[in-house]
């Protein structure tokens, strides 16, 4: 008999504890529906670049508006493929490198979201020492050969080239003389 009152007291205690906990959960869910975060991709961008923004705080809302000091103009959100809303925004070309806050307000006014985009300046790195590329040192050999060829072209043909040219000319002259001698013999016969 003593177990019945004990069971009843335990049930009342559990209900007393569970009721405030469920009320707290309901409050936190309504807070989540009222505020959220903006997903920014890429989160780091150069001036003049574009970012994609996504929010899911507007519930069944069909549109939202977003703004930031880094944006050229206001971002207008529309329904995305899946869940939530989507927008694109262009970063001002004169935006200084810094973290900029993004504010999004749902059209019905019941939802708000915030996010951050980081503007960075990318400078193009220049190589300190160029890499010698090529087939295992072939670039160095090709450069040396090109320098040698360039100096030879500037000075013109040398003695070696003149002797070869004269020898070829002499062989051609002998061949022409022999051929004309054969033609004369065949014409006389």
Secondary structure, 3 states (H helix, E strand, C coil): CHHHHHHHHHHHHHHHHHHHHHHHHHHHHHHHHHEEECEEECCEECCCCEEEEEECCCCCCCEEEEEECCECCCEEEEECCCCCEEEEEEECCCCCCEEEEEEEEECCCCCEEEEEEEECCCCCCCCCCCCCCCCCCHHHHHHHHHHHHHHHHHHCCCHHHHHHHHHHHHHHHHHHHHHHHHHHHHHHC
